[in-house]
Amino acid sequence: MILGRGYKAISWDRLEKGDPVSNLLISHYGERYRVELTVQVLGDINQRDLAERLSRAAIL
């Protein structure tokens, strides 16, 4: 996956600590980009319906 300009991947050691991924996404990428990134991942794993629902819900 290619991250947006200025963003870096979450390090493995932070992921391995067991913190909830949602908290890591918010702290590392911020509220807005977290949603964009999650929609992209859901699309990549063929969960397009969930990606569309999240995208619509985030607009509200």
Secondary structure, DSSP 8 states (H G I E B T S, - for coil): ----TT-----HHHHHTT--HHHHHHHHHHHHHHHHHHHHHHHHTT-HHHHHHHHHHHH-
